[in-house]
Amino acid sequence: MGSYYLLVNTRILPTGIYHSFDAIILLSSQFQTNKQKKNSVAKKEEPKEAAAKKDEDVAMTDKTATSSNEAGAPAAVTTTTTTTTATTTTTTSSTTTSKEKKKIRKFYPETYIFIKLVVSLDFFDKKQFKSALQIVEQLIGFMKEQNRRTSDFLSARVYQLYSLCNQKLGRLPEIRQFLFTEYQTACLQQNEPAQSVLINLVLQNYMMDGMTSLARKFVEKAIFPESSDSQQFARFHYYRGRIDTVEVHYPQALFHIQQALRRAPQNGAIAFQLNATKWLIVVHLLMGDIPDRAVFTSLKRQQCQQQLEPYLKITEAVRTGDLKKFSHTLQNHDAIFKKDGLFMILQRYVFLLHRILLFECQPLLY
């Protein structure tokens, strides 16, 4: 239910409405049928007084026609008066119908975007990523045509779902330029929710391909909006911490990862918290510190604790100073460390230990 959390997290979708998705479509269809019924009833039910006036006008025209045959000129005046009365009745009927049309509620673009977004999320949960991507691409074109500031939060969710669908299909490098152009348009339109989401998506795109130098340049030039949600701030600090770790700026990395864990939602986003704690443990080790036991027990689920077991073994090896145990655990769990992107960073610690040992043993050699 990651896509459900995607909408609930921005306070757009109330709780429980995702399960009543069929009810949303039925309500929209019933709304349109009720509109058609009202229009048909308004057309059929004309005022009785207007119909009676029309009959009287027809009778008056007949009388004036007969009188015109009997006496020529005065009949023309009476016919003009009857035509004026007919025109006034038609204008009054047209004004009443126009007022009734104005009373009917409009179907705003935000409702259309919301319903289409829920449909695409349903396809995403069913793992039909291509069909979900088609709907999202149509929504992006529709939002560009409308250009309404009231749909900024919805546009941010649409961009996030667009990146998720491409990630599942393995097309992240292909959409990099598209994300740049959309970020530029969001800056010109002052769409701050879309700016924060697109900055994080660009950083994610760079970090997935290992382009940390380009990610650093983008972070230095991009301005993250201060009015963004705490969830987007958490993601931004997480990517900043990863960039600083790769570039050997460990104090800044520690600060950003701690901020990411503080701003992350405490009741959800367990996978995000798990990845952030892994990077936090490694940064502590590279700074020469040993992380507390509470870091490993902060996530109370058994699956999370099982995934943190290799990192716990490494910290125990560092605490005892057993280099063989450290290298042994690194080789045994290399698949997990490579999947997390921390295998090469942990090898730095081995080189640091060798350098420290050589530095300490250098006076003994001489």
N, C-alpha and C positions, 0 to 999 in steps of 0.2 A: 504493500500500500504506500509505496514511496510517492506516487503521483497524487494520491489523496493528501498526503502531508504537504505536497507542493502548493496546493491551493489553500489549505487550512492555515498554513503558516503565515499568510499575508492578510489574514482577517477579512478575506473576500467571501469565502464559502463557509456558511455555518455548519456546525457539527451535525452529522447524520444525513446531510442532503445528498452525499455521494451515493448512498445506497438507494435513494429514491430518484435515480437518474431517469427511469422510465416515466416517473410522475412529472418531471420537468418538461419532457417532450409532450406528454399528454396535455399539460396545462397550456403550453404554447399553441398546440393545435386547437384546443378548445377556445382559446382567446381569439384565434383567427376565425373560427366558425361562428362565434358569437358576434364578431364584427360584421360578417357577411349577413347574418340573420337580421341584425339591427338595420343595416342598410336596405335590405329588401322590405322589411316592415315599414320603414320610413317612406320608401317609395310608394308602397301600396296604399297606406293609410293617409290619403290626402284629406284636408279639412272639408267637411260637408258644406260649409258656408261657401267656399270657393266654387264647389260644383254647382250649388244652387245659383250663384251669381252668373256662372257660365250659361246655365239654361235660360235665365232671364235675359241675358245679352242676346242669345240666339233668337228668342221670341221678339225682342225689341227690333232686331235687325229685320226679321220677317215683316213686322208691322211697318217699319219705315220703308221697306221695299215696296209694299202695296200702296202706301201713301205717296211714294215718289212717282208711281205710275199714274195716280190720280192727279197730283199737283206736282210739277217738275222740280223747281229749285230748292224749296225748304228741306227736302229729304236729304240732301248732301250734308247739311249741318247735323242732323240727327245721327247719320252714319259715322261721322267723325267722333261724336261724343261716345258712341258705343265702342269704337275701336280703342279710344283712350282708356275706357274702363277695363277693357280686356287686357291691355298692356299692363295696367296697374296691378291687376290680379296675378298675372304671370310673374311680375317682379317680386310681389310679396311671397309667392310660393317658392321662388328661387332663393330669396333671402332666408326663409325658414329652413330649407334643405342645407344651405351653406352653414347655418348656425349648428344644425345637427351634426354635420361633418366635423366642425371644430371641436365639439364636445367629445368625440372619439379620441382615446388616448393614442399617442404615437408609439411606434415600436423603435426604441432607441438602439443605436449601434452597439452600445455596451452589452445589452442583453443578447444580441446576436453573437458577439465575441465570447461571452461567457458560456452560452450553450454549446457553441462549436468547440470551445476549449474543453468542456466536460466530455464531449463526444470523443475528442482526440485522446483524452486521458483514459477513457474506457478502452480504446483500441490499444493504448500503450500497456495497460494492465493485462490485456489479453495477448501481449507480445506480438501484436500486428503492427510492427514499427513503420512499415512503408505506408500503410493507410493513414496512420497517425501523422506521419510526416507530410503527406499530401494536404491534410486538413490544416496543419500548422502553416504551411507555405501559403495557402489561400488566405489564412487569417493575417499573415504579415502584409500581403498585398492590400487587403481590405483596410488594415490600420493605417497604412501609408496614404491611402486615398482619403480617409476620414480626417486624420490628423487632429484628434480630440485629446485635450489634456485630461479629461475625465477617465480615459482608458489607459492611463500610464501604468498603473499597477498591473492591469491585465496584460499589457504589452510585455512587461518584464517577465511574467509567468510564461508567455508564449515563446519568448526567446530562450528561456531556460529549457522548456520542453523541446524546442527545436534542436538544441545542442544535445540533449539526452537521446533523442531519436537517432541523430547522426553518430553518436558514440556507440549505441547498440549496433548500428549497421557498419561501424568501422570507417566512418567518413569524416573524422575530426580534422585531419589536415586539409581537406577540400573546402571546409567552411571558414577557414581562418580569415581570408580576405573579406568574406561577407560579414563576419563579426566586426572587423575594423570599420567597414563602411557604415554599418548600423550604429556603431558607437559614435562615429562622427555626426550622423544625423540626430542621434539622441542628445549630443552636446549642443547642437544648433537649436534644437527644439526645447532645450532645458528640461528634458525628461529624466529626472534624477533616479527614479526606480529602475529604469532601463539602463542607465549609465552604470550603476553599481553591479547589476547582474552581468552586463556585457564585459565589464572589467574582469570580473571573476572568471567568466567563460574564456576570455582571451588568455588569462594566466593559466587556466587549466589546460588549454590547448597547447601552450608552450611547454608546460611541465610534463605533459604526457609524452611529448617527443624529446624531452631532455634538453630543451633550448633555454637554459637558465640565464645566459647572457642577454638574449633578446627579451626575456621576461623582466630582467632587471632594468633594461632601458625603457620598457613600456611602463613599469611601475614608477620610474623617476619622472616620466612625462605626464602620466595620467593623474587626475585629481579625483580621489574617491569622495563622493558626496557625504557630508556629515549627517544628512537627514535620512540615511539608509537604515534598513532594518538591522537588528542585532545579528540575525542569521547571516546576512551578507557581510557584515563586519567580521564575523567569525571566519568565514571562508577567506576573506581578504588577508586577515592576519595569519591564517594557516599557510597560504601560498607565500606570503612574505617570509615566514619562518623557514620554509623549505628552501627558498632562494638564498637566504642568509646562511643556512647550514651548508649548502653546497659551496658557497663562496667564502667559507671559513670565517664568518662573522658570528661567532657563537653567542656573545651576550645579546645582540639584537635578535638572533633567532630564538633564544630562550624567552625573551620578552614577548615576541609575537605569538609564539605557540601557547604561552600561558594566557595571553589575551584571547586567543581563539577558543581555548577550553572554557574560559569564564563567560564568553559571550554565546557559546553554543547552548541550544536548548537542553535543559537538564532532564526532561522527561522523554526526549526523543533523540534522533540523530545519533544512534549508538555507534554506527559504523564510522561516522566522522570523529566522534570522541575516541574511538579505538585507534584510528590512524594518528590522531594528534598526540595521544599518549605514547605511542611507539616513537614518534619523532622527539618527543620530550625526553624520553629515557636516553636515547642516543645522544642528544645534545648535552644532557647532564654528564654522561660518561666522557664525552670529548672535552668538556670543560674541567675534567678532573674531579668531579663530584659523583657521589653515589646517591641515586634517587631513593626517596623514602619508600618504606613498605606500603604506605597508603596509596601510592601511585598505582601499584599493581592491583590493589583491592578496591579502587574507586569504582570500577565497573563491576557490578555484582552478578552479572550473568555468567553462567558457566562457560559458554562459548567464548566470551571475551577473555576470561581468565586462561582458557586453554590456548588461545592465540598469543597470549602474553608470556607463556611459559619459556619459549626460547630466549626472550629478553631478560627474564628473571635469572636464567642460568648464566647468561653473559654477565649480568651485574654481580652475581655470586662469584664468578671467576675473577672479575676485576677486584672485588672486595678482598678476596683471599690472595690475590696476586699470582694466580696460577695461569701462566700463559698457555700451557698445553691444553688445559680445559677450555680456555677461551677459543683457541683455534679449532679444537675438536667440535665444540658446539656450533661454531661458524660454518664448518664443513657439513655437519649433519643436517642443519636447518638452512642450507643455502637457498633452497627453493622459496622458502617463506621470506627470507630477507631480500631476495631478488624481486619477488612480487611486490613487496612493500617499498622497493627502491632504496633500500638501506644497506645493501651488501657492500658496495664500494665505499660507503661512508664508514662502515664498521671496520673495513680493512685499514682505514687511516689510523685507527686506534692501535693496530698491530705495529704499523710503522713508527708511530709515536713511542710505543713501548721500547722498540729496538733502539731508537735514537736516545731515549733516556738511559737505557742500560749501557750503551756505548759511551755516553757522556760521563756516567758515573764510574765506569771501569777504565776510562782514559788515564787518570793519574796513576793507577796501579800498573799500567803497561810501561810507563816511563819510570 
